[in-house]
Amino acid sequence: MDVDIYKAKNSPGPREKLYVLVPVGSDIGNLPQEVKEQLGELIFFKNLTLEPGKPRIAVDPANAIQNIENDGYHIQSTKVVIAIHTESYDIE
């Protein structure tokens, strides 16, 4: 399934982003009012082809396709977490 991805201009936090995926060529003005209120202003991000069973970073294609087929859209949240691991070693 080919989709257009739009990014919410105002995301929940500096490392958290919200996106909405819709079928290519969809009019995002037709999204439900509650989705528009949740996401706010949308900025086109990119086009993507989703295929069940083909892994994608930050999105489960099968879940996204199911939501798009049922609701006409899929909302995706991404969050970047940086973890620094330190270990100490005793050298004898």
Short mmCIF file of the C-alpha atoms (twelve columns), coordinates in Angstrom:
data_MODEL
# 
_entry.id   MODEL 
# 
loop_
_atom_site.group_PDB 
_atom_site.id 
_atom_site.type_symbol 
_atom_site.label_atom_id 
_atom_site.label_alt_id 
_atom_site.label_comp_id 
_atom_site.label_asym_id 
_atom_site.label_seq_id 
_atom_site.Cartn_x 
_atom_site.Cartn_y 
_atom_site.Cartn_z 
_atom_site.pdbx_PDB_model_num 
ATOM 1  C CA . MET A 1  0.000   0.000  0.000  1 
ATOM 2  C CA . ASP A 2  1.383   3.409  -0.982 1 
ATOM 3  C CA . VAL A 3  0.881   6.071  1.676  1 
ATOM 4  C CA . ASP A 4  1.546   9.747  2.236  1 
ATOM 5  C CA . ILE A 5  2.992   10.590 5.628  1 
ATOM 6  C CA . TYR A 6  2.303   13.909 7.322  1 
ATOM 7  C CA . LYS A 7  4.127   15.129 10.419 1 
ATOM 8  C CA . ALA A 8  2.371   17.079 13.158 1 
ATOM 9  C CA . LYS A 9  4.016   20.510 13.340 1 
ATOM 10 C CA . ASN A 10 3.594   20.674 17.115 1 
ATOM 11 C CA . SER A 11 4.776   17.411 18.617 1 
ATOM 12 C CA . PRO A 12 4.365   16.359 22.252 1 
ATOM 13 C CA . GLY A 13 8.040   16.789 23.087 1 
ATOM 14 C CA . PRO A 14 11.478  17.524 21.634 1 
ATOM 15 C CA . ARG A 15 12.202  13.842 21.036 1 
ATOM 16 C CA . GLU A 16 8.663   12.665 20.347 1 
ATOM 17 C CA . LYS A 17 6.954   13.129 16.995 1 
ATOM 18 C CA . LEU A 18 3.439   12.364 15.743 1 
ATOM 19 C CA . TYR A 19 2.640   11.341 12.177 1 
ATOM 20 C CA . VAL A 20 -0.473  10.401 10.261 1 
ATOM 21 C CA . LEU A 21 -0.351  7.965  7.361  1 
ATOM 22 C CA . VAL A 22 -3.057  8.115  4.688  1 
ATOM 23 C CA . PRO A 23 -3.496  6.528  1.243  1 
ATOM 24 C CA . VAL A 24 -1.511  8.385  -1.434 1 
ATOM 25 C CA . GLY A 25 -3.387  11.399 -2.736 1 
ATOM 26 C CA . SER A 26 -5.833  11.596 0.174  1 
ATOM 27 C CA . ASP A 27 -7.224  14.972 1.183  1 
ATOM 28 C CA . ILE A 28 -6.086  15.388 4.803  1 
ATOM 29 C CA . GLY A 29 -8.839  17.950 5.215  1 
ATOM 30 C CA . ASN A 30 -11.211 14.956 5.351  1 
ATOM 31 C CA . LEU A 31 -9.610  13.522 8.499  1 
ATOM 32 C CA . PRO A 32 -11.999 13.280 11.470 1 
ATOM 33 C CA . GLN A 33 -12.181 16.428 13.612 1 
ATOM 34 C CA . GLU A 34 -10.721 14.686 16.682 1 
ATOM 35 C CA . VAL A 35 -7.663  13.645 14.648 1 
ATOM 36 C CA . LYS A 36 -7.197  17.213 13.380 1 
ATOM 37 C CA . GLU A 37 -7.413  18.500 16.951 1 
ATOM 38 C CA . GLN A 38 -4.963  15.886 18.243 1 
ATOM 39 C CA . LEU A 39 -2.358  16.489 15.526 1 
ATOM 40 C CA . GLY A 40 -2.834  20.182 14.761 1 
ATOM 41 C CA . GLU A 41 -1.151  21.557 11.650 1 
ATOM 42 C CA . LEU A 42 0.243   18.838 9.379  1 
ATOM 43 C CA . ILE A 43 3.319   19.110 7.173  1 
ATOM 44 C CA . PHE A 44 3.929   16.674 4.305  1 
ATOM 45 C CA . PHE A 45 6.847   14.406 5.259  1 
ATOM 46 C CA . LYS A 46 7.207   11.722 2.553  1 
ATOM 47 C CA . ASN A 47 5.657   8.899  0.533  1 
ATOM 48 C CA . LEU A 48 6.210   5.296  1.552  1 
ATOM 49 C CA . THR A 49 5.198   1.838  0.390  1 
ATOM 50 C CA . LEU A 50 3.972   -0.415 3.191  1 
ATOM 51 C CA . GLU A 51 4.035   -4.178 2.732  1 
ATOM 52 C CA . PRO A 52 2.915   -6.659 5.394  1 
ATOM 53 C CA . GLY A 53 5.899   -8.668 6.582  1 
ATOM 54 C CA . LYS A 54 8.431   -6.129 5.335  1 
ATOM 55 C CA . PRO A 55 9.835   -4.379 8.426  1 
ATOM 56 C CA . ARG A 56 9.951   -0.583 8.564  1 
ATOM 57 C CA . ILE A 57 11.605  1.614  11.137 1 
ATOM 58 C CA . ALA A 58 9.095   2.965  13.683 1 
ATOM 59 C CA . VAL A 59 5.961   1.510  12.069 1 
ATOM 60 C CA . ASP A 60 4.331   -1.920 11.939 1 
ATOM 61 C CA . PRO A 61 3.193   -2.143 8.299  1 
ATOM 62 C CA . ALA A 62 0.448   -4.725 8.955  1 
ATOM 63 C CA . ASN A 63 -1.041  -2.632 11.770 1 
ATOM 64 C CA . ALA A 64 -0.820  0.596  9.762  1 
ATOM 65 C CA . ILE A 65 -2.446  -0.991 6.691  1 
ATOM 66 C CA . GLN A 66 -5.255  -2.434 8.821  1 
ATOM 67 C CA . ASN A 67 -5.945  0.963  10.418 1 
ATOM 68 C CA . ILE A 68 -5.876  2.723  7.043  1 
ATOM 69 C CA . GLU A 69 -8.276  0.170  5.532  1 
ATOM 70 C CA . ASN A 70 -10.647 0.433  8.526  1 
ATOM 71 C CA . ASP A 71 -10.412 4.146  9.387  1 
ATOM 72 C CA . GLY A 72 -8.770  5.818  6.394  1 
ATOM 73 C CA . TYR A 73 -5.679  6.823  8.418  1 
ATOM 74 C CA . HIS A 74 -3.056  5.571  10.880 1 
ATOM 75 C CA . ILE A 75 -1.520  7.707  13.632 1 
ATOM 76 C CA . GLN A 76 2.085   6.890  14.461 1 
ATOM 77 C CA . SER A 77 4.119   8.175  17.372 1 
ATOM 78 C CA . THR A 78 7.892   7.980  17.444 1 
ATOM 79 C CA . LYS A 79 10.140  8.699  20.358 1 
ATOM 80 C CA . VAL A 80 13.925  8.908  20.385 1 
ATOM 81 C CA . VAL A 81 15.514  7.582  23.541 1 
ATOM 82 C CA . ILE A 82 19.215  7.988  24.129 1 
ATOM 83 C CA . ALA A 83 20.774  5.670  26.658 1 
ATOM 84 C CA . ILE A 84 24.389  5.767  27.679 1 
ATOM 85 C CA . HIS A 85 25.736  2.624  29.245 1 
ATOM 86 C CA . THR A 86 28.915  2.774  31.233 1 
ATOM 87 C CA . GLU A 87 30.740  -0.151 32.681 1 
ATOM 88 C CA . SER A 88 33.795  -0.196 34.842 1 
ATOM 89 C CA . TYR A 89 36.394  -2.894 34.689 1 
ATOM 90 C CA . ASP A 90 39.059  -3.751 37.203 1 
ATOM 91 C CA . ILE A 91 42.298  -4.485 35.412 1 
ATOM 92 C CA . GLU A 92 44.853  -6.417 37.404 1 
# 
